[in-house]
Amino acid sequence: MNATATSPRTAAELVGTFRTFGDYGPTYQVVSTVNGQKVHVVVVQTGEELDYPTEQALNDPESH
């Protein structure tokens, strides 16, 4: 399995994906880019919206 073929590498590639905060955190959806350092996300369970570090989002696992 080649993870790099499907893994997002930039903030723009994260938009529309569902991820979890760390291995066991709640699911969030990346809805837009803010700048190169942050993306805007919505926490699925609560509807909370926040700006989240792009680097962290790239490292968070995809939600299934």
N, CA, C, O and CB atoms as a CASP TS submission, in Angstrom:
PFRMAT TS
TARGET T0000
AUTHOR 0000-0000-0000
METHOD Language model
MODEL 1
PARENT N/A
ATOM      1  N   MET     1       0.851  -1.180   0.000  1.00  0.00           N
ATOM      2  CA  MET     1       0.000   0.000   0.000  1.00  0.00           C
ATOM      3  C   MET     1       0.887   1.229   0.000  1.00  0.00           C
ATOM      4  O   MET     1       1.812   1.331   0.806  1.00  0.00           O
ATOM      5  CB  MET     1      -0.963   0.005   1.220  1.00  0.00           C
ATOM      6  N   ASN     2       0.615   2.159  -0.893  1.00  0.00           N
ATOM      7  CA  ASN     2       1.397   3.380  -0.998  1.00  0.00           C
ATOM      8  C   ASN     2       0.593   4.536  -0.429  1.00  0.00           C
ATOM      9  O   ASN     2      -0.244   5.111  -1.125  1.00  0.00           O
ATOM     10  CB  ASN     2       1.800   3.659  -2.465  1.00  0.00           C
ATOM     11  N   ALA     3       0.835   4.883   0.825  1.00  0.00           N
ATOM     12  CA  ALA     3       0.055   5.907   1.516  1.00  0.00           C
ATOM     13  C   ALA     3       0.257   7.292   0.908  1.00  0.00           C
ATOM     14  O   ALA     3      -0.659   8.114   0.939  1.00  0.00           O
ATOM     15  CB  ALA     3       0.422   5.936   2.987  1.00  0.00           C
ATOM     16  N   THR     4       1.423   7.562   0.364  1.00  0.00           N
ATOM     17  CA  THR     4       1.689   8.889  -0.168  1.00  0.00           C
ATOM     18  C   THR     4       0.864   9.189  -1.410  1.00  0.00           C
ATOM     19  O   THR     4       0.681  10.358  -1.749  1.00  0.00           O
ATOM     20  CB  THR     4       3.155   9.033  -0.482  1.00  0.00           C
ATOM     21  N   ALA     5       0.365   8.178  -2.095  1.00  0.00           N
ATOM     22  CA  ALA     5      -0.430   8.414  -3.297  1.00  0.00           C
ATOM     23  C   ALA     5      -1.771   9.069  -2.956  1.00  0.00           C
ATOM     24  O   ALA     5      -2.317   9.810  -3.775  1.00  0.00           O
ATOM     25  CB  ALA     5      -0.662   7.097  -4.045  1.00  0.00           C
ATOM     26  N   THR     6      -2.307   8.809  -1.766  1.00  0.00           N
ATOM     27  CA  THR     6      -3.610   9.357  -1.402  1.00  0.00           C
ATOM     28  C   THR     6      -3.552  10.332  -0.228  1.00  0.00           C
ATOM     29  O   THR     6      -4.542  11.011   0.044  1.00  0.00           O
ATOM     30  CB  THR     6      -4.548   8.238  -1.071  1.00  0.00           C
ATOM     31  N   SER     7      -2.446  10.419   0.459  1.00  0.00           N
ATOM     32  CA  SER     7      -2.334  11.298   1.620  1.00  0.00           C
ATOM     33  C   SER     7      -2.182  12.747   1.189  1.00  0.00           C
ATOM     34  O   SER     7      -1.348  13.054   0.337  1.00  0.00           O
ATOM     35  CB  SER     7      -1.152  10.882   2.497  1.00  0.00           C
ATOM     36  N   PRO     8      -2.984  13.649   1.771  1.00  0.00           N
ATOM     37  CA  PRO     8      -2.835  15.073   1.455  1.00  0.00           C
ATOM     38  C   PRO     8      -1.453  15.577   1.856  1.00  0.00           C
ATOM     39  O   PRO     8      -0.903  15.161   2.876  1.00  0.00           O
ATOM     40  CB  PRO     8      -3.922  15.899   2.162  1.00  0.00           C
ATOM     41  N   ARG     9      -0.904  16.465   1.057  1.00  0.00           N
ATOM     42  CA  ARG     9       0.416  17.022   1.340  1.00  0.00           C
ATOM     43  C   ARG     9       0.382  18.536   1.503  1.00  0.00           C
ATOM     44  O   ARG     9       1.362  19.136   1.945  1.00  0.00           O
ATOM     45  CB  ARG     9       1.380  16.651   0.237  1.00  0.00           C
ATOM     46  N   THR    10      -0.743  19.157   1.149  1.00  0.00           N
ATOM     47  CA  THR    10      -0.876  20.608   1.276  1.00  0.00           C
ATOM     48  C   THR    10      -2.216  20.944   1.923  1.00  0.00           C
ATOM     49  O   THR    10      -3.103  20.095   2.011  1.00  0.00           O
ATOM     50  CB  THR    10      -0.750  21.299  -0.107  1.00  0.00           C
ATOM     51  N   ALA    11      -2.352  22.174   2.370  1.00  0.00           N
ATOM     52  CA  ALA    11      -3.603  22.625   2.978  1.00  0.00           C
ATOM     53  C   ALA    11      -4.760  22.482   1.999  1.00  0.00           C
ATOM     54  O   ALA    11      -5.846  22.055   2.391  1.00  0.00           O
ATOM     55  CB  ALA    11      -3.481  24.082   3.445  1.00  0.00           C
ATOM     56  N   ALA    12      -4.547  22.833   0.725  1.00  0.00           N
ATOM     57  CA  ALA    12      -5.620  22.751  -0.274  1.00  0.00           C
ATOM     58  C   ALA    12      -6.090  21.314  -0.456  1.00  0.00           C
ATOM     59  O   ALA    12      -7.280  21.083  -0.670  1.00  0.00           O
ATOM     60  CB  ALA    12      -5.149  23.321  -1.619  1.00  0.00           C
ATOM     61  N   GLU    13      -5.192  20.352  -0.377  1.00  0.00           N
ATOM     62  CA  GLU    13      -5.561  18.940  -0.541  1.00  0.00           C
ATOM     63  C   GLU    13      -6.344  18.413   0.665  1.00  0.00           C
ATOM     64  O   GLU    13      -7.020  17.390   0.556  1.00  0.00           O
ATOM     65  CB  GLU    13      -4.306  18.089  -0.755  1.00  0.00           C
ATOM     66  N   LEU    14      -6.264  19.090   1.801  1.00  0.00           N
ATOM     67  CA  LEU    14      -7.010  18.686   2.997  1.00  0.00           C
ATOM     68  C   LEU    14      -8.491  19.049   2.912  1.00  0.00           C
ATOM     69  O   LEU    14      -9.326  18.391   3.532  1.00  0.00           O
ATOM     70  CB  LEU    14      -6.401  19.329   4.227  1.00  0.00           C
ATOM     71  N   VAL    15      -8.820  20.090   2.152  1.00  0.00           N
ATOM     72  CA  VAL    15     -10.201  20.582   2.095  1.00  0.00           C
ATOM     73  C   VAL    15     -11.134  19.459   1.645  1.00  0.00           C
ATOM     74  O   VAL    15     -10.907  18.799   0.631  1.00  0.00           O
ATOM     75  CB  VAL    15     -10.314  21.800   1.136  1.00  0.00           C
ATOM     76  N   GLY    16     -12.197  19.267   2.438  1.00  0.00           N
ATOM     77  CA  GLY    16     -13.184  18.241   2.151  1.00  0.00           C
ATOM     78  C   GLY    16     -12.926  16.918   2.844  1.00  0.00           C
ATOM     79  O   GLY    16     -13.783  16.034   2.822  1.00  0.00           O
ATOM     80  N   THR    17     -11.762  16.763   3.460  1.00  0.00           N
ATOM     81  CA  THR    17     -11.454  15.502   4.134  1.00  0.00           C
ATOM     82  C   THR    17     -11.974  15.507   5.555  1.00  0.00           C
ATOM     83  O   THR    17     -12.143  16.560   6.171  1.00  0.00           O
ATOM     84  CB  THR    17      -9.952  15.243   4.129  1.00  0.00           C
ATOM     85  N   PHE    18     -12.225  14.312   6.065  1.00  0.00           N
ATOM     86  CA  PHE    18     -12.621  14.111   7.457  1.00  0.00           C
ATOM     87  C   PHE    18     -11.459  13.458   8.169  1.00  0.00           C
ATOM     88  O   PHE    18     -10.912  12.463   7.693  1.00  0.00           O
ATOM     89  CB  PHE    18     -13.921  13.243   7.575  1.00  0.00           C
ATOM     90  N   ARG    19     -11.073  14.017   9.321  1.00  0.00           N
ATOM     91  CA  ARG    19      -9.919  13.533  10.061  1.00  0.00           C
ATOM     92  C   ARG    19     -10.283  13.472  11.539  1.00  0.00           C
ATOM     93  O   ARG    19     -11.343  13.957  11.934  1.00  0.00           O
ATOM     94  CB  ARG    19      -8.676  14.441   9.826  1.00  0.00           C
ATOM     95  N   THR    20      -9.420  12.882  12.358  1.00  0.00           N
ATOM     96  CA  THR    20      -9.640  12.889  13.804  1.00  0.00           C
ATOM     97  C   THR    20      -8.489  13.612  14.476  1.00  0.00           C
ATOM     98  O   THR    20      -7.352  13.575  14.007  1.00  0.00           O
ATOM     99  CB  THR    20      -9.782  11.445  14.359  1.00  0.00           C
ATOM    100  N   PHE    21      -8.804  14.275  15.592  1.00  0.00           N
ATOM    101  CA  PHE    21      -7.764  14.932  16.386  1.00  0.00           C
ATOM    102  C   PHE    21      -6.941  13.833  17.044  1.00  0.00           C
ATOM    103  O   PHE    21      -7.384  13.237  18.026  1.00  0.00           O
ATOM    104  CB  PHE    21      -8.379  15.918  17.464  1.00  0.00           C
ATOM    105  N   GLY    22      -5.767  13.559  16.528  1.00  0.00           N
ATOM    106  CA  GLY    22      -4.951  12.470  17.053  1.00  0.00           C
ATOM    107  C   GLY    22      -5.599  11.124  16.743  1.00  0.00           C
ATOM    108  O   GLY    22      -6.512  11.039  15.922  1.00  0.00           O
ATOM    109  N   ASP    23      -5.123  10.087  17.402  1.00  0.00           N
ATOM    110  CA  ASP    23      -5.620   8.739  17.129  1.00  0.00           C
ATOM    111  C   ASP    23      -7.016   8.479  17.677  1.00  0.00           C
ATOM    112  O   ASP    23      -7.734   7.634  17.141  1.00  0.00           O
ATOM    113  CB  ASP    23      -4.676   7.733  17.700  1.00  0.00           C
ATOM    114  N   TYR    24      -7.417   9.179  18.725  1.00  0.00           N
ATOM    115  CA  TYR    24      -8.676   8.840  19.396  1.00  0.00           C
ATOM    116  C   TYR    24      -9.618  10.021  19.588  1.00  0.00           C
ATOM    117  O   TYR    24     -10.636   9.896  20.270  1.00  0.00           O
ATOM    118  CB  TYR    24      -8.381   8.236  20.727  1.00  0.00           C
ATOM    119  N   GLY    25      -9.295  11.154  19.001  1.00  0.00           N
ATOM    120  CA  GLY    25     -10.111  12.350  19.196  1.00  0.00           C
ATOM    121  C   GLY    25     -11.343  12.374  18.319  1.00  0.00           C
ATOM    122  O   GLY    25     -11.564  11.468  17.515  1.00  0.00           O
ATOM    123  N   PRO    26     -12.156  13.425  18.478  1.00  0.00           N
ATOM    124  CA  PRO    26     -13.365  13.555  17.669  1.00  0.00           C
ATOM    125  C   PRO    26     -13.043  13.814  16.197  1.00  0.00           C
ATOM    126  O   PRO    26     -11.945  14.246  15.849  1.00  0.00           O
ATOM    127  CB  PRO    26     -14.237  14.678  18.212  1.00  0.00           C
ATOM    128  N   THR    27     -14.016  13.541  15.356  1.00  0.00           N
ATOM    129  CA  THR    27     -13.876  13.744  13.915  1.00  0.00           C
ATOM    130  C   THR    27     -14.120  15.206  13.572  1.00  0.00           C
ATOM    131  O   THR    27     -14.991  15.860  14.144  1.00  0.00           O
ATOM    132  CB  THR    27     -14.852  12.836  13.133  1.00  0.00           C
ATOM    133  N   TYR    28     -13.330  15.702  12.626  1.00  0.00           N
ATOM    134  CA  TYR    28     -13.546  17.050  12.105  1.00  0.00           C
ATOM    135  C   TYR    28     -13.442  17.024  10.594  1.00  0.00           C
ATOM    136  O   TYR    28     -12.797  16.149  10.016  1.00  0.00           O
ATOM    137  CB  TYR    28     -12.529  18.050  12.705  1.00  0.00           C
ATOM    138  N   GLN    29     -14.087  17.999   9.959  1.00  0.00           N
ATOM    139  CA  GLN    29     -13.990  18.167   8.514  1.00  0.00           C
ATOM    140  C   GLN    29     -13.219  19.440   8.220  1.00  0.00           C
ATOM    141  O   GLN    29     -13.484  20.485   8.815  1.00  0.00           O
ATOM    142  CB  GLN    29     -15.394  18.206   7.855  1.00  0.00           C
ATOM    143  N   VAL    30     -12.273  19.355   7.312  1.00  0.00           N
ATOM    144  CA  VAL    30     -11.550  20.535   6.858  1.00  0.00           C
ATOM    145  C   VAL    30     -12.412  21.205   5.795  1.00  0.00           C
ATOM    146  O   VAL    30     -12.706  20.605   4.760  1.00  0.00           O
ATOM    147  CB  VAL    30     -10.118  20.167   6.300  1.00  0.00           C
ATOM    148  N   VAL    31     -12.820  22.456   6.050  1.00  0.00           N
ATOM    149  CA  VAL    31     -13.739  23.130   5.133  1.00  0.00           C
ATOM    150  C   VAL    31     -13.076  24.183   4.253  1.00  0.00           C
ATOM    151  O   VAL    31     -13.593  24.507   3.184  1.00  0.00           O
ATOM    152  CB  VAL    31     -14.836  23.769   5.912  1.00  0.00           C
ATOM    153  N   SER    32     -11.939  24.721   4.687  1.00  0.00           N
ATOM    154  CA  SER    32     -11.252  25.708   3.852  1.00  0.00           C
ATOM    155  C   SER    32      -9.846  25.943   4.374  1.00  0.00           C
ATOM    156  O   SER    32      -9.500  25.545   5.487  1.00  0.00           O
ATOM    157  CB  SER    32     -12.036  27.035   3.810  1.00  0.00           C
ATOM    158  N   THR    33      -9.049  26.595   3.550  1.00  0.00           N
ATOM    159  CA  THR    33      -7.725  27.017   3.997  1.00  0.00           C
ATOM    160  C   THR    33      -7.847  28.430   4.557  1.00  0.00           C
ATOM    161  O   THR    33      -8.659  29.225   4.083  1.00  0.00           O
ATOM    162  CB  THR    33      -6.676  26.957   2.829  1.00  0.00           C
ATOM    163  N   VAL    34      -7.043  28.733   5.560  1.00  0.00           N
ATOM    164  CA  VAL    34      -7.001  30.082   6.119  1.00  0.00           C
ATOM    165  C   VAL    34      -5.777  30.791   5.546  1.00  0.00           C
ATOM    166  O   VAL    34      -5.863  31.907   5.033  1.00  0.00           O
ATOM    167  CB  VAL    34      -6.957  30.053   7.692  1.00  0.00           C
ATOM    168  N   ASN    35      -4.654  30.120   5.649  1.00  0.00           N
ATOM    169  CA  ASN    35      -3.386  30.581   5.078  1.00  0.00           C
ATOM    170  C   ASN    35      -2.487  29.346   5.034  1.00  0.00           C
ATOM    171  O   ASN    35      -2.976  28.236   5.245  1.00  0.00           O
ATOM    172  CB  ASN    35      -2.729  31.775   5.932  1.00  0.00           C
ATOM    173  N   GLY    36      -1.236  29.497   4.775  1.00  0.00           N
ATOM    174  CA  GLY    36      -0.353  28.340   4.712  1.00  0.00           C
ATOM    175  C   GLY    36      -0.181  27.633   6.043  1.00  0.00           C
ATOM    176  O   GLY    36       0.238  26.476   6.087  1.00  0.00           O
ATOM    177  N   GLN    37      -0.500  28.319   7.120  1.00  0.00           N
ATOM    178  CA  GLN    37      -0.265  27.763   8.451  1.00  0.00           C
ATOM    179  C   GLN    37      -1.508  27.153   9.101  1.00  0.00           C
ATOM    180  O   GLN    37      -1.383  26.351  10.026  1.00  0.00           O
ATOM    181  CB  GLN    37       0.278  28.829   9.341  1.00  0.00           C
ATOM    182  N   LYS    38      -2.697  27.518   8.634  1.00  0.00           N
ATOM    183  CA  LYS    38      -3.934  27.058   9.288  1.00  0.00           C
ATOM    184  C   LYS    38      -4.996  26.687   8.267  1.00  0.00           C
ATOM    185  O   LYS    38      -5.029  27.198   7.148  1.00  0.00           O
ATOM    186  CB  LYS    38      -4.476  28.138  10.228  1.00  0.00           C
ATOM    187  N   VAL    39      -5.872  25.768   8.700  1.00  0.00           N
ATOM    188  CA  VAL    39      -7.067  25.411   7.938  1.00  0.00           C
ATOM    189  C   VAL    39      -8.269  25.634   8.845  1.00  0.00           C
ATOM    190  O   VAL    39      -8.148  25.580  10.069  1.00  0.00           O
ATOM    191  CB  VAL    39      -7.005  23.922   7.420  1.00  0.00           C
ATOM    192  N   HIS    40      -9.429  25.884   8.243  1.00  0.00           N
ATOM    193  CA  HIS    40     -10.664  26.069   9.006  1.00  0.00           C
ATOM    194  C   HIS    40     -11.378  24.728   9.057  1.00  0.00           C
ATOM    195  O   HIS    40     -11.617  24.104   8.022  1.00  0.00           O
ATOM    196  CB  HIS    40     -11.580  27.180   8.369  1.00  0.00           C
ATOM    197  N   VAL    41     -11.720  24.282  10.272  1.00  0.00           N
ATOM    198  CA  VAL    41     -12.348  22.972  10.449  1.00  0.00           C
ATOM    199  C   VAL    41     -13.647  23.110  11.230  1.00  0.00           C
ATOM    200  O   VAL    41     -13.861  24.077  11.961  1.00  0.00           O
ATOM    201  CB  VAL    41     -11.392  22.003  11.171  1.00  0.00           C
ATOM    202  N   VAL    42     -14.523  22.095  11.048  1.00  0.00           N
ATOM    203  CA  VAL    42     -15.761  21.984  11.805  1.00  0.00           C
ATOM    204  C   VAL    42     -15.740  20.639  12.510  1.00  0.00           C
ATOM    205  O   VAL    42     -15.569  19.602  11.869  1.00  0.00           O
ATOM    206  CB  VAL    42     -17.024  22.130  10.881  1.00  0.00           C
ATOM    207  N   VAL    43     -15.914  20.648  13.834  1.00  0.00           N
ATOM    208  CA  VAL    43     -15.972  19.417  14.611  1.00  0.00           C
ATOM    209  C   VAL    43     -17.351  18.803  14.367  1.00  0.00           C
ATOM    210  O   VAL    43     -18.376  19.424  14.650  1.00  0.00           O
ATOM    211  CB  VAL    43     -15.712  19.681  16.152  1.00  0.00           C
ATOM    212  N   VAL    44     -17.364  17.567  13.835  1.00  0.00           N
ATOM    213  CA  VAL    44     -18.622  16.934  13.416  1.00  0.00           C
ATOM    214  C   VAL    44     -19.596  16.783  14.581  1.00  0.00           C
ATOM    215  O   VAL    44     -20.778  17.090  14.430  1.00  0.00           O
ATOM    216  CB  VAL    44     -18.344  15.566  12.797  1.00  0.00           C
ATOM    217  N   GLN    45     -19.133  16.322  15.725  1.00  0.00           N
ATOM    218  CA  GLN    45     -20.030  16.032  16.851  1.00  0.00           C
ATOM    219  C   GLN    45     -20.667  17.279  17.453  1.00  0.00           C
ATOM    220  O   GLN    45     -21.797  17.216  17.937  1.00  0.00           O
ATOM    221  CB  GLN    45     -19.275  15.296  17.924  1.00  0.00           C
ATOM    222  N   THR    46     -19.962  18.414  17.432  1.00  0.00           N
ATOM    223  CA  THR    46     -20.451  19.597  18.137  1.00  0.00           C
ATOM    224  C   THR    46     -20.809  20.774  17.222  1.00  0.00           C
ATOM    225  O   THR    46     -21.525  21.683  17.642  1.00  0.00           O
ATOM    226  CB  THR    46     -19.420  20.041  19.122  1.00  0.00           C
ATOM    227  N   GLY    47     -20.323  20.767  15.988  1.00  0.00           N
ATOM    228  CA  GLY    47     -20.534  21.898  15.094  1.00  0.00           C
ATOM    229  C   GLY    47     -19.577  23.048  15.347  1.00  0.00           C
ATOM    230  O   GLY    47     -19.643  24.070  14.665  1.00  0.00           O
ATOM    231  N   GLU    48     -18.690  22.894  16.320  1.00  0.00           N
ATOM    232  CA  GLU    48     -17.713  23.946  16.634  1.00  0.00           C
ATOM    233  C   GLU    48     -16.816  24.185  15.424  1.00  0.00           C
ATOM    234  O   GLU    48     -16.382  23.242  14.761  1.00  0.00           O
ATOM    235  CB  GLU    48     -16.858  23.561  17.881  1.00  0.00           C
ATOM    236  N   GLU    49     -16.543  25.462  15.146  1.00  0.00           N
ATOM    237  CA  GLU    49     -15.642  25.829  14.060  1.00  0.00           C
ATOM    238  C   GLU    49     -14.392  26.464  14.642  1.00  0.00           C
ATOM    239  O   GLU    49     -14.464  27.255  15.582  1.00  0.00           O
ATOM    240  CB  GLU    49     -16.332  26.791  13.062  1.00  0.00           C
ATOM    241  N   LEU    50     -13.246  26.112  14.075  1.00  0.00           N
ATOM    242  CA  LEU    50     -11.991  26.681  14.549  1.00  0.00           C
ATOM    243  C   LEU    50     -10.937  26.619  13.470  1.00  0.00           C
ATOM    244  O   LEU    50     -11.036  25.843  12.519  1.00  0.00           O
ATOM    245  CB  LEU    50     -11.507  25.958  15.797  1.00  0.00           C
ATOM    246  N   ASP    51      -9.926  27.449  13.635  1.00  0.00           N
ATOM    247  CA  ASP    51      -8.755  27.400  12.772  1.00  0.00           C
ATOM    248  C   ASP    51      -7.738  26.491  13.443  1.00  0.00           C
ATOM    249  O   ASP    51      -7.458  26.627  14.634  1.00  0.00           O
ATOM    250  CB  ASP    51      -8.163  28.833  12.509  1.00  0.00           C
ATOM    251  N   TYR    52      -7.191  25.564  12.668  1.00  0.00           N
ATOM    252  CA  TYR    52      -6.355  24.484  13.189  1.00  0.00           C
ATOM    253  C   TYR    52      -5.061  24.457  12.396  1.00  0.00           C
ATOM    254  O   TYR    52      -5.082  24.669  11.184  1.00  0.00           O
ATOM    255  CB  TYR    52      -7.087  23.107  13.111  1.00  0.00           C
ATOM    256  N   PRO    53      -3.937  24.203  13.048  1.00  0.00           N
ATOM    257  CA  PRO    53      -2.654  24.198  12.326  1.00  0.00           C
ATOM    258  C   PRO    53      -2.635  23.179  11.177  1.00  0.00           C
ATOM    259  O   PRO    53      -2.958  22.006  11.363  1.00  0.00           O
ATOM    260  CB  PRO    53      -1.510  23.895  13.299  1.00  0.00           C
ATOM    261  N   THR    54      -2.258  23.646  10.011  1.00  0.00           N
ATOM    262  CA  THR    54      -2.182  22.782   8.829  1.00  0.00           C
ATOM    263  C   THR    54      -1.273  21.592   9.070  1.00  0.00           C
ATOM    264  O   THR    54      -1.628  20.465   8.724  1.00  0.00           O
ATOM    265  CB  THR    54      -1.691  23.571   7.623  1.00  0.00           C
ATOM    266  N   GLU    55      -0.114  21.822   9.653  1.00  0.00           N
ATOM    267  CA  GLU    55       0.840  20.732   9.885  1.00  0.00           C
ATOM    268  C   GLU    55       0.224  19.637  10.748  1.00  0.00           C
ATOM    269  O   GLU    55       0.432  18.452  10.487  1.00  0.00           O
ATOM    270  CB  GLU    55       2.114  21.268  10.551  1.00  0.00           C
ATOM    271  N   GLN    56      -0.526  20.020  11.765  1.00  0.00           N
ATOM    272  CA  GLN    56      -1.166  19.031  12.624  1.00  0.00           C
ATOM    273  C   GLN    56      -2.239  18.267  11.859  1.00  0.00           C
ATOM    274  O   GLN    56      -2.337  17.045  11.975  1.00  0.00           O
ATOM    275  CB  GLN    56      -1.773  19.704  13.860  1.00  0.00           C
ATOM    276  N   ALA    57      -3.047  18.986  11.072  1.00  0.00           N
ATOM    277  CA  ALA    57      -4.092  18.330  10.296  1.00  0.00           C
ATOM    278  C   ALA    57      -3.498  17.322   9.309  1.00  0.00           C
ATOM    279  O   ALA    57      -4.062  16.250   9.094  1.00  0.00           O
ATOM    280  CB  ALA    57      -4.928  19.371   9.548  1.00  0.00           C
ATOM    281  N   LEU    58      -2.369  17.669   8.718  1.00  0.00           N
ATOM    282  CA  LEU    58      -1.710  16.736   7.801  1.00  0.00           C
ATOM    283  C   LEU    58      -1.256  15.468   8.528  1.00  0.00           C
ATOM    284  O   LEU    58      -1.193  14.398   7.923  1.00  0.00           O
ATOM    285  CB  LEU    58      -0.509  17.412   7.126  1.00  0.00           C
ATOM    286  N   ASN    59      -0.944  15.578   9.797  1.00  0.00           N
ATOM    287  CA  ASN    59      -0.473  14.429  10.570  1.00  0.00           C
ATOM    288  C   ASN    59      -1.612  13.634  11.215  1.00  0.00           C
ATOM    289  O   ASN    59      -1.421  12.478  11.593  1.00  0.00           O
ATOM    290  CB  ASN    59       0.483  14.897  11.641  1.00  0.00           C
ATOM    291  N   ASP    60      -2.788  14.243  11.342  1.00  0.00           N
ATOM    292  CA  ASP    60      -3.932  13.552  11.952  1.00  0.00           C
ATOM    293  C   ASP    60      -4.420  12.456  11.007  1.00  0.00           C
ATOM    294  O   ASP    60      -4.358  12.616   9.788  1.00  0.00           O
ATOM    295  CB  ASP    60      -5.088  14.556  12.274  1.00  0.00           C
ATOM    296  N   PRO    61      -4.904  11.345  11.562  1.00  0.00           N
ATOM    297  CA  PRO    61      -5.402  10.258  10.705  1.00  0.00           C
ATOM    298  C   PRO    61      -6.739  10.593  10.062  1.00  0.00           C
ATOM    299  O   PRO    61      -7.527  11.369  10.602  1.00  0.00           O
ATOM    300  CB  PRO    61      -5.536   8.979  11.510  1.00  0.00           C
ATOM    301  N   GLU    62      -6.984   9.992   8.892  1.00  0.00           N
ATOM    302  CA  GLU    62      -8.289  10.114   8.247  1.00  0.00           C
ATOM    303  C   GLU    62      -9.327   9.408   9.099  1.00  0.00           C
ATOM    304  O   GLU    62      -9.054   8.368   9.699  1.00  0.00           O
ATOM    305  CB  GLU    62      -8.263   9.527   6.809  1.00  0.00           C
ATOM    306  N   SER    63     -10.516   9.981   9.147  1.00  0.00           N
ATOM    307  CA  SER    63     -11.620   9.363   9.884  1.00  0.00           C
ATOM    308  C   SER    63     -12.299   8.348   8.974  1.00  0.00           C
ATOM    309  O   SER    63     -12.457   8.578   7.775  1.00  0.00           O
ATOM    310  CB  SER    63     -12.643  10.438  10.387  1.00  0.00           C
ATOM    311  N   HIS    64     -12.700   7.223   9.560  1.00  0.00           N
ATOM    312  CA  HIS    64     -13.367   6.172   8.771  1.00  0.00           C
ATOM    313  C   HIS    64     -14.737   5.907   9.299  1.00  0.00           C
ATOM    314  O   HIS    64     -15.450   5.057   8.765  1.00  0.00           O
ATOM    315  CB  HIS    64     -12.561   4.883   8.773  1.00  0.00           C
TER
END
